Amino acid sequence: MPDDGQSEPVMGGSDDATVVEKAEGIMAQVKADAPDASEPELVVLLRQRFADAGIESDDDDLVRMARWIAGDE
């Protein structure tokens, strides 16, 4: 059975993106992937995606992003 996980950026040039551009892309992707997720679930997803991208993040920032994605901010 093939591994369905994404191990590399899909779009050409994505390695050239700034940290802000990568963060915005991660937020957009999480919003698209989990539109009905709760804020705690979004924090977990964001933490994992940021770690996968090698971007440091703190809990306060992750909570703010999760609130924005959930439409509460």
ZIKAQUI-V546655 format. One record per residue. N is the residue number from 0. PHI is phi in whole degrees, 0 to 359 (* if undefined). PSI is psi in radians with two decimals (* if undefined). Layout:
BEGIN
n/phi/psi
N/PHI/PSI
N/PHI/PSI
END
This chain:
BEGIN
n/phi/psi
0/*/2.26
1/289/2.66
2/282/2.11
3/273/0.00
4/285/2.60
5/269/2.15
6/250/-0.14
7/218/2.76
8/300/2.48
9/274/-0.73
10/274/2.41
11/298/2.45
12/86/-0.10
13/293/-0.39
14/291/-0.33
15/270/-0.07
16/292/2.58
17/286/2.93
18/299/-0.71
19/296/-0.77
20/297/-0.71
21/296/-0.75
22/298/-0.76
23/298/-0.69
24/294/-0.71
25/297/-0.78
26/298/-0.76
27/296/-0.71
28/292/-0.74
29/297/-0.72
30/299/-0.71
31/287/-0.66
32/284/-0.53
33/223/1.08
34/296/-0.40
35/253/0.20
36/288/2.61
37/284/2.89
38/302/-0.80
39/299/-0.66
40/294/-0.68
41/295/-0.69
42/300/-0.77
43/298/-0.81
44/298/-0.81
45/298/-0.79
46/303/-0.78
47/294/-0.78
48/294/-0.70
49/295/-0.72
50/297/-0.75
51/300/-0.59
52/274/-0.08
53/74/0.47
54/253/2.19
55/289/2.49
56/213/2.66
57/246/2.86
58/300/-0.68
59/299/-0.77
60/295/-0.72
61/296/-0.70
62/295/-0.75
63/299/-0.75
64/295/-0.74
65/298/-0.71
66/297/-0.73
67/297/-0.81
68/299/-0.71
69/285/-0.16
70/85/0.24
71/267/-0.01
72/220/*
END
